[in-house]
Amino acid sequence: GGQGVAKGYLNRDDLSATQFVVDPFSASENALMYRTGDLVRWRADGNLEYLGRND
């Protein structure tokens, strides 16, 4: 994340809109989430298991 991610989206409103989406888990109504492309699943023990990439 951070500056390295931001540079690729500077002045790219179309791309930003597809990758930065509303965060349904945040109490802040303007919070966004970044779609990383990582594919995970919840395990029965409550942990996330990394399955790979979807891009």
C-alpha distances in whole Angstrom, upper triangle without the diagonal:
4,7,6,5,8,10,11,12,14,17,17,18,19,16,14,16,16,12,12,15,17,16,19,19,18,21,20,21,18,15,13,11,9,11,9,13,13,17,18,21,22,25,28,27,25,22,19,20,18,20,18,16,18,17
4,6,6,6,9,11,11,13,16,16,17,19,16,14,17,18,14,13,16,18,17,21,20,19,22,20,21,18,15,14,13,11,14,13,16,17,20,22,25,26,28,32,30,27,25,23,24,21,24,22,20,21,20
4,5,5,6,9,10,10,14,15,17,19,16,14,18,18,15,15,18,20,20,24,23,22,24,22,23,20,18,16,15,13,16,15,18,19,23,24,28,29,32,35,34,31,28,26,27,24,26,24,22,23,21
4,6,6,7,10,11,15,15,17,18,15,14,18,18,14,15,18,21,21,25,24,24,26,24,25,22,20,17,16,13,15,13,16,17,21,23,26,28,31,34,33,31,28,25,25,22,24,21,19,20,18
4,6,6,7,9,13,12,14,15,12,11,14,14,11,11,15,17,18,21,21,21,24,22,22,19,17,14,13,10,11,10,13,15,19,21,24,26,29,32,32,29,26,23,24,21,22,19,17,18,16
4,5,5,6,10,10,12,14,11,9,13,14,11,11,14,17,18,21,22,21,23,21,21,18,16,13,13,11,13,13,16,18,21,23,27,28,31,35,34,31,29,26,27,24,25,23,20,21,19
4,5,5,9,10,12,14,12,11,15,16,13,14,17,20,21,25,26,25,27,24,25,21,19,17,17,14,16,15,18,20,24,26,29,31,34,38,37,34,32,29,29,26,27,24,22,22,19
4,6,9,8,11,12,9,9,13,13,11,12,16,19,21,24,25,25,27,25,25,21,20,17,16,13,14,13,15,18,21,24,27,30,33,36,36,33,31,28,28,25,25,22,19,19,16
4,6,5,7,9,7,6,10,11,9,10,13,16,18,22,23,22,25,22,22,18,17,14,14,11,13,13,15,18,22,24,27,30,33,36,36,33,31,28,28,25,26,23,20,19,17
4,5,8,10,9,8,12,14,13,12,16,19,20,24,25,24,26,23,23,19,18,16,17,14,16,17,19,22,25,28,31,33,36,39,39,36,34,31,32,29,30,27,24,23,21
4,6,9,9,9,11,14,14,14,17,19,22,25,27,26,28,24,23,19,20,17,18,17,18,19,21,24,27,30,33,35,38,42,42,39,37,34,34,31,32,29,26,25,22
4,5,5,6,9,10,11,12,14,17,20,23,25,25,27,24,23,19,19,16,17,15,15,17,18,22,24,27,30,32,36,39,40,36,34,31,32,29,29,26,23,22,19
4,6,5,6,9,10,10,12,15,18,21,23,22,24,22,20,16,17,14,15,14,15,17,19,22,24,27,30,32,35,38,39,36,34,31,32,29,29,27,24,22,20
4,6,5,7,9,10,12,15,18,21,24,23,26,23,21,18,18,15,16,14,14,16,17,21,23,26,28,31,34,37,38,35,33,30,31,28,28,25,22,20,17
4,5,5,6,8,11,15,17,20,22,22,25,23,21,18,17,14,14,11,11,13,14,17,20,23,26,28,31,35,35,32,30,27,27,25,25,22,18,17,14
4,5,5,6,9,12,14,17,19,19,22,19,18,15,14,11,11,9,10,12,14,17,20,22,25,27,30,34,34,31,29,26,27,24,25,22,19,18,16
4,6,6,7,10,13,16,18,18,20,18,16,14,13,10,11,10,10,13,15,18,20,22,24,26,30,33,34,30,29,26,27,25,25,23,20,18,17
4,6,7,10,13,16,18,19,22,20,18,16,15,11,11,9,8,11,12,15,17,19,22,24,27,30,32,28,27,24,24,22,22,20,17,14,13
4,6,10,12,15,17,17,20,19,17,15,13,10,8,6,5,8,9,12,15,17,20,22,25,29,29,26,24,21,22,19,20,18,15,13,12
4,7,9,12,14,14,17,15,14,11,10,6,5,5,6,9,12,14,16,18,20,22,26,29,29,26,24,21,23,21,22,20,17,16,15
4,6,9,12,12,15,13,12,10,9,5,5,7,7,11,13,15,16,18,19,21,24,27,28,24,23,21,22,21,22,21,18,17,17
4,6,9,9,11,10,8,7,6,5,6,9,10,14,16,17,18,19,20,21,25,27,27,24,23,21,23,22,24,23,21,20,20
4,5,6,9,9,8,8,6,5,5,9,10,13,16,16,17,17,18,18,22,24,24,20,20,18,21,20,22,22,20,20,20
4,6,8,9,9,10,8,8,9,12,13,16,18,18,18,18,18,17,21,22,23,19,20,18,21,21,23,23,22,21,22
4,7,9,10,11,9,10,9,13,14,16,18,18,18,17,17,16,19,21,21,17,17,16,20,20,22,23,22,22,24
4,5,7,9,6,8,9,13,15,18,20,20,21,20,20,19,22,24,24,20,20,19,22,23,25,25,24,24,25
4,6,9,8,11,13,17,19,21,24,24,25,24,24,22,25,26,26,22,23,22,26,26,29,29,28,28,29
4,6,5,9,12,15,18,21,24,24,25,25,25,25,28,29,29,25,25,24,27,27,30,30,28,28,29
4,6,9,12,15,18,21,23,24,25,25,26,26,29,30,30,27,27,26,29,28,30,30,28,28,28
4,7,10,13,16,19,22,23,25,25,26,26,30,32,32,28,27,26,28,28,30,29,27,26,26
4,7,10,13,16,19,20,22,22,23,23,26,28,28,24,24,22,25,24,26,26,24,23,24
4,7,10,12,15,17,19,19,21,21,25,27,27,24,23,21,23,22,23,23,21,20,20
4,6,9,12,13,15,15,17,18,22,24,25,21,20,17,19,18,20,19,17,17,17
4,6,9,11,13,15,17,19,22,25,25,22,20,17,19,17,18,17,14,14,14
4,6,8,10,12,15,17,21,24,24,21,19,16,17,15,15,14,11,10,10
4,5,9,11,14,17,20,23,23,21,18,15,15,12,13,11,9,9,9
4,6,10,13,16,19,23,23,21,19,15,14,11,11,9,5,5,6
4,6,10,13,16,19,20,18,15,11,10,7,8,6,5,6,8
4,7,11,13,17,18,16,14,10,9,6,5,5,5,6,9
4,7,9,13,14,12,10,6,5,5,5,7,9,10,13
4,6,10,11,10,8,6,5,7,7,10,12,13,16
4,7,8,6,6,5,6,9,11,14,16,16,20
4,5,5,5,6,7,10,12,15,18,19,22
4,5,7,9,10,14,15,19,21,22,26
4,6,9,10,14,16,20,22,24,27
4,7,10,13,15,19,21,22,25
4,7,10,13,16,18,20,23
4,6,9,12,14,16,19
4,6,9,12,14,18
4,6,9,11,14
4,7,9,12
4,7,9
4,6
4
